[in-house]
Amino acid sequence: MQKFRRVFEGIAKAGQPTGLNDFFTELFITERVSGEVNKEHGVRLIETASRKLAKEETPIKLEDIFKPLPGQDQPSRTIMTTGVAGIGKTVLTHKFTLDWAEGKANHDIHFTLPFTFRELNLLKEKEFSLVELLHHFFIQTKGIRRYDLFQVVFILDGLDECRLPLDFQNNPIWTDVTKSTSVDVLLTNLIRGDLLPSTRIWITTRPAAANQIPAECVGMVTEVRGFTDPQKEEYFRKRFREETLASRIISHIKTSRILHIILYLCTNRNVQEANGFTDTPPVTPSEVIGNTSQCQASEPEVIIDLPSMSDPDVINLLIPHAELLTYEEASNV
């Protein structure tokens, strides 16, 4: 569980991870009632969500992700959680796993088994039984063969990074956990419920990749909307323990519409840290975009998947805000 206790965020420094419990702030998660997944460009989703966040939907607490919603008799077996890049889906899976391991939540679950599709991609050409696959990733499970006797949660994080075919239509039905086959066959049978039907499955993905899983295999679709304004303040006060600095950051974000959109993904703090958050933080659109671009250029390998400032969709989104802000700034002179 050590890898879930500490994470690197923003511009990571070697040997300086952050304790997950030290900064974690509950994100706004809600059910997509229609079951449809919005495939708009990520930046447009950020703008839309920042306008309508928490006004109509009922929030779902992370610890309750597998519990029945009001009006439901049974929980859904398979949950798909969507959200734009950088919104915090992976951090949610880490926090869920950590809270379970520390005995803080979901005491009815015997095993929480987190996988990433990035890891599973590496086994594309190999064959395993499900029991062998679990032993490969979790040495502690060695000797366990009857997973049907336990409450088990499989977490499959990052469907958008999956390089397996996930051939639900042509893969054979597979029900034997001790019989070897391809990882793709194991996954498709696990997700559709032919293999270990009593298990619960949580899949995370960017919206555009959600259709790789047939709709009939998903019991509920949820969406991570990011932080509400109170959650945003909570995050920054946890992340920056110096009260004066935290208050300045929060105040600055409140007064800048363009920052409200760009910093909607509060897991990214590169704009402030790259330039030390001086006495004159970025205010105008050109300053904000310039600072963010500088971060992307100087630390491309560790940036948390922010939309590129050269992306035409980003530019088209920001131009109206830039024009409005420039007009307001000129009017205030």
C-alpha positions as CSV (number, residue, x, y, z in Angstrom):
1,M,0.0,0.0,0.0
2,Q,3.0,2.3,0.2
3,K,2.7,3.4,-3.4
4,F,-0.9,4.6,-2.6
5,R,0.1,6.6,0.5
6,R,2.4,9.0,-1.3
7,V,2.1,10.6,-4.7
8,F,3.9,13.0,-6.9
9,E,1.8,15.9,-8.1
10,G,2.5,19.0,-10.2
11,I,6.2,19.4,-11.0
12,A,7.5,16.5,-9.1
13,K,10.9,16.6,-7.4
14,A,12.9,13.5,-6.9
15,G,12.5,12.1,-3.4
16,Q,9.7,14.6,-2.5
17,P,6.4,12.8,-2.8
18,T,3.3,14.2,-1.1
19,G,1.2,12.2,1.4
20,L,-2.1,11.4,-0.3
21,N,-4.0,11.9,3.0
22,D,-2.3,15.2,3.6
23,F,-3.9,16.9,0.6
24,F,-6.7,14.8,-0.7
25,T,-10.0,16.7,-1.1
26,E,-13.2,15.0,-2.0
27,L,-14.1,15.6,-5.7
28,F,-17.6,16.1,-7.0
29,I,-18.8,12.8,-8.4
30,T,-22.3,12.4,-9.8
31,E,-24.2,9.8,-11.8
32,R,-24.9,10.3,-15.4
33,V,-28.5,9.4,-15.4
34,S,-28.9,9.0,-19.1
35,G,-25.9,6.6,-19.2
36,E,-24.5,8.6,-22.1
37,V,-21.0,9.8,-22.1
38,N,-20.0,13.3,-23.2
39,K,-17.2,13.1,-25.7
40,E,-16.6,16.8,-26.2
41,H,-13.0,18.1,-26.1
42,G,-11.7,18.0,-22.5
43,V,-11.3,21.8,-22.3
44,R,-14.9,22.4,-23.3
45,L,-16.0,19.9,-20.7
46,I,-14.1,21.8,-18.1
47,E,-15.8,25.1,-19.1
48,T,-19.2,23.5,-19.1
49,A,-18.7,21.7,-15.7
50,S,-17.4,24.8,-14.1
51,R,-20.7,26.6,-14.9
52,K,-23.1,23.9,-13.8
53,L,-21.2,22.1,-11.1
54,A,-23.3,20.8,-8.1
55,K,-26.4,22.7,-9.1
56,E,-28.7,19.8,-10.0
57,E,-26.9,16.5,-9.5
58,T,-26.6,14.6,-6.3
59,P,-23.0,14.0,-5.3
60,I,-21.7,10.5,-4.7
61,K,-19.1,10.1,-2.0
62,L,-16.0,8.1,-2.9
63,E,-16.6,5.6,-0.1
64,D,-20.1,5.0,-1.4
65,I,-19.2,4.3,-5.0
66,F,-20.4,0.7,-4.8
67,K,-23.4,1.3,-2.5
68,P,-27.0,1.4,-3.9
69,L,-28.2,4.9,-4.8
70,P,-31.5,6.2,-3.3
71,G,-34.3,4.2,-4.8
72,Q,-32.1,1.2,-5.7
73,D,-32.3,-2.2,-4.1
74,Q,-29.0,-3.5,-5.2
75,P,-25.6,-1.8,-6.0
76,S,-24.3,-1.9,-9.6
77,R,-21.8,-4.6,-10.3
78,T,-19.8,-2.6,-12.8
79,I,-19.2,1.2,-12.3
80,M,-17.6,3.3,-15.0
81,T,-16.2,6.7,-13.9
82,T,-15.5,9.2,-16.6
83,G,-13.7,12.5,-16.4
84,V,-11.4,14.8,-18.4
85,A,-7.6,14.3,-18.3
86,G,-6.1,15.4,-15.0
87,I,-9.4,15.7,-13.2
88,G,-8.2,13.2,-10.5
89,K,-9.6,9.8,-11.5
90,T,-6.4,7.9,-10.7
91,V,-6.1,9.7,-7.4
92,L,-9.6,8.6,-6.5
93,T,-8.7,5.0,-7.1
94,H,-5.7,5.3,-4.9
95,K,-7.7,7.0,-2.2
96,F,-10.4,4.3,-2.4
97,T,-7.7,1.6,-2.1
98,L,-5.9,3.3,0.7
99,D,-9.0,3.9,2.8
100,W,-10.0,0.3,2.4
101,A,-6.5,-1.0,3.3
102,E,-6.4,1.2,6.4
103,G,-9.8,0.0,7.5
104,K,-11.5,3.4,7.1
105,A,-14.2,2.4,4.6
106,N,-15.9,-0.5,2.8
107,H,-15.3,-3.1,5.5
108,D,-17.5,-5.6,3.7
109,I,-14.8,-5.9,0.9
110,H,-12.2,-8.6,1.4
111,F,-9.9,-7.8,-1.5
112,T,-9.4,-4.5,-3.5
113,L,-7.3,-5.3,-6.5
114,P,-6.1,-2.2,-8.4
115,F,-4.8,-2.6,-12.0
116,T,-3.9,0.0,-14.6
117,F,-4.4,-0.7,-18.3
118,R,-0.9,0.6,-18.9
119,E,0.4,-2.3,-16.9
120,L,-2.0,-4.8,-18.5
121,N,-0.8,-3.6,-22.0
122,L,2.6,-5.1,-21.2
123,L,1.0,-8.6,-21.0
124,K,-0.8,-8.4,-24.3
125,E,1.1,-11.3,-25.8
126,K,1.1,-13.6,-22.7
127,E,-1.4,-16.1,-21.3
128,F,-2.5,-16.5,-17.7
129,S,-5.3,-17.9,-15.8
130,L,-7.1,-15.3,-13.7
131,V,-5.6,-16.8,-10.6
132,E,-2.1,-16.6,-12.2
133,L,-2.7,-13.0,-13.2
134,L,-3.6,-12.0,-9.7
135,H,-0.5,-13.8,-8.4
136,H,1.6,-11.9,-10.9
137,F,0.4,-8.5,-9.6
138,F,-0.4,-9.3,-6.0
139,I,2.0,-11.8,-4.4
140,Q,-0.1,-11.8,-1.2
141,T,-2.9,-13.7,-3.1
142,K,-0.7,-16.7,-3.6
143,G,-2.6,-19.8,-2.5
144,I,-6.1,-18.3,-3.0
145,R,-8.1,-20.0,-5.7
146,R,-11.7,-19.6,-4.6
147,Y,-12.3,-15.8,-5.2
148,D,-16.0,-16.5,-5.4
149,L,-16.0,-17.0,-1.7
150,F,-15.0,-13.4,-1.1
151,Q,-16.2,-9.9,-1.8
152,V,-13.7,-8.7,-4.4
153,V,-13.3,-5.3,-6.1
154,F,-11.3,-5.0,-9.4
155,I,-10.2,-1.5,-10.2
156,L,-9.3,-1.0,-13.9
157,D,-7.8,2.5,-14.2
158,G,-7.2,4.3,-17.5
159,L,-9.3,2.6,-20.1
160,D,-8.2,5.4,-22.5
161,E,-4.7,4.0,-22.3
162,C,-5.8,0.4,-23.2
163,R,-3.9,-1.1,-26.1
164,L,-5.7,-4.5,-25.8
165,P,-8.4,-5.3,-28.4
166,L,-11.2,-5.8,-25.8
167,D,-13.0,-7.9,-28.3
168,F,-16.3,-8.5,-26.5
169,Q,-18.0,-9.7,-29.7
170,N,-15.6,-12.5,-30.7
171,N,-13.8,-13.5,-27.5
172,P,-15.0,-16.9,-26.2
173,I,-16.9,-17.2,-22.9
174,W,-14.5,-18.0,-20.1
175,T,-15.6,-19.1,-16.7
176,D,-12.7,-21.1,-15.2
177,V,-10.4,-19.0,-13.1
178,T,-7.7,-21.7,-13.2
179,K,-7.5,-22.1,-17.0
180,S,-5.1,-20.0,-19.0
181,T,-6.0,-17.7,-21.9
182,S,-5.1,-14.2,-23.2
183,V,-5.4,-11.2,-20.9
184,D,-7.9,-9.8,-23.3
185,V,-10.2,-12.8,-22.9
186,L,-9.8,-12.6,-19.1
187,L,-10.7,-8.9,-19.1
188,T,-13.7,-9.1,-21.4
189,N,-15.2,-12.1,-19.5
190,L,-14.5,-10.4,-16.1
191,I,-16.2,-7.2,-17.2
192,R,-19.3,-8.8,-18.8
193,G,-19.8,-11.1,-15.8
194,D,-19.0,-14.5,-17.2
195,L,-15.8,-14.8,-15.0
196,L,-16.3,-14.3,-11.3
197,P,-19.8,-12.8,-11.6
198,S,-19.9,-11.9,-7.9
199,T,-17.0,-9.4,-8.1
200,R,-17.4,-5.7,-8.4
201,I,-15.6,-3.7,-11.1
202,W,-14.6,-0.1,-11.2
203,I,-13.4,1.3,-14.6
204,T,-12.0,4.8,-15.0
205,T,-11.6,6.5,-18.4
206,R,-11.6,9.7,-20.3
207,P,-15.0,10.2,-22.0
208,A,-13.8,9.5,-25.6
209,A,-12.7,6.0,-24.7
210,A,-15.8,4.9,-22.8
211,N,-17.5,3.2,-25.7
212,Q,-14.8,0.5,-25.7
213,I,-17.0,-1.2,-23.1
214,P,-20.5,-2.3,-24.3
215,A,-23.3,-0.4,-22.5
216,E,-24.9,-3.6,-21.4
217,C,-21.8,-4.5,-19.4
218,V,-21.9,-1.3,-17.3
219,G,-24.4,-0.9,-14.4
220,M,-23.8,2.7,-13.7
221,V,-21.8,5.6,-15.3
222,T,-20.5,8.3,-13.0
223,E,-18.6,11.5,-13.9
224,V,-15.9,13.3,-12.0
225,R,-16.8,17.0,-12.3
226,G,-13.8,18.3,-10.3
227,F,-14.0,20.6,-7.3
228,T,-16.9,22.7,-6.2
229,D,-15.7,26.2,-5.0
230,P,-15.7,25.2,-1.3
231,Q,-13.7,22.0,-2.3
232,K,-11.3,24.1,-4.3
233,E,-10.6,26.3,-1.2
234,E,-10.2,23.2,1.0
235,Y,-7.7,21.8,-1.5
236,F,-5.5,24.9,-1.6
237,R,-5.6,25.3,2.2
238,K,-4.4,21.7,2.6
239,R,-1.8,22.0,-0.2
240,F,-0.4,25.3,1.0
241,R,-0.2,25.2,4.8
242,E,0.9,28.9,5.0
243,E,-2.4,30.6,5.5
244,T,-1.4,33.9,3.9
245,L,-0.2,32.2,0.7
246,A,-3.3,30.0,0.5
247,S,-5.6,33.0,0.9
248,R,-3.7,34.9,-1.8
249,I,-4.0,32.0,-4.2
250,I,-7.7,31.5,-3.5
251,S,-8.4,35.3,-3.8
252,H,-6.5,35.5,-7.1
253,I,-8.5,32.6,-8.6
254,K,-11.8,34.1,-7.5
255,T,-11.0,37.3,-9.4
256,S,-9.8,35.7,-12.6
257,R,-12.3,34.0,-14.9
258,I,-9.6,32.5,-17.1
259,L,-7.8,31.0,-14.1
260,H,-11.1,29.7,-12.9
261,I,-11.3,27.6,-16.1
262,I,-7.6,26.6,-16.4
263,L,-7.2,25.8,-12.7
264,Y,-10.4,23.9,-12.6
265,L,-8.1,20.9,-12.6
266,C,-6.7,21.7,-9.2
267,T,-4.3,18.8,-9.2
268,N,-2.1,21.0,-11.4
269,R,-0.2,23.7,-9.5
270,N,2.6,24.2,-12.1
271,V,1.7,27.8,-12.9
272,Q,2.4,29.0,-9.4
273,E,5.4,26.9,-8.6
274,A,7.2,27.3,-11.9
275,N,7.7,31.0,-11.2
276,G,7.6,30.9,-7.4
277,F,4.2,32.7,-7.2
278,T,5.7,36.1,-6.9
279,D,4.1,39.3,-5.7
280,T,2.7,39.8,-9.1
281,P,1.0,36.6,-10.1
282,P,-0.4,36.2,-13.7
283,V,-3.5,38.2,-14.2
284,T,-4.0,38.9,-17.9
285,P,-4.9,36.1,-20.4
286,S,-1.5,36.5,-22.1
287,E,0.4,36.1,-18.7
288,V,-1.6,33.1,-17.7
289,I,-1.2,31.4,-21.1
290,G,2.5,32.3,-21.2
291,N,3.2,30.9,-17.8
292,T,1.3,27.7,-18.4
293,S,3.1,27.3,-21.8
294,Q,6.5,27.8,-20.0
295,C,5.6,25.1,-17.6
296,Q,4.7,22.7,-20.4
297,A,7.9,23.5,-22.2
298,S,10.3,23.2,-19.2
299,E,8.8,20.1,-17.7
300,P,7.0,18.2,-20.4
301,E,7.6,14.7,-18.9
302,V,6.0,15.5,-15.6
303,I,3.1,17.8,-16.5
304,I,-0.2,16.4,-15.4
305,D,-1.8,16.1,-18.8
306,L,-3.0,19.7,-19.1
307,P,-4.5,20.6,-22.5
308,S,-1.8,22.2,-24.7
309,M,-1.9,26.0,-24.9
310,S,-1.2,25.5,-28.7
311,D,-4.3,23.3,-29.1
312,P,-6.7,25.2,-31.4
313,D,-9.7,24.1,-29.2
314,V,-8.0,25.7,-26.2
315,I,-7.2,28.9,-28.1
316,N,-10.8,29.1,-29.4
317,L,-12.1,28.6,-25.9
318,L,-9.9,31.2,-24.3
319,I,-10.2,34.0,-27.0
320,P,-13.7,35.1,-25.8
321,H,-12.5,35.2,-22.2
322,A,-9.4,37.1,-23.2
323,E,-11.3,39.7,-25.1
324,L,-13.8,40.2,-22.3
325,L,-11.0,40.4,-19.7
326,T,-9.0,42.8,-21.8
327,Y,-12.1,45.0,-22.2
328,E,-12.8,44.9,-18.5
329,E,-9.1,45.7,-17.7
330,A,-9.1,48.7,-20.1
331,S,-12.4,49.9,-18.5
332,N,-10.9,49.9,-15.1
333,V,-7.8,51.9,-16.0
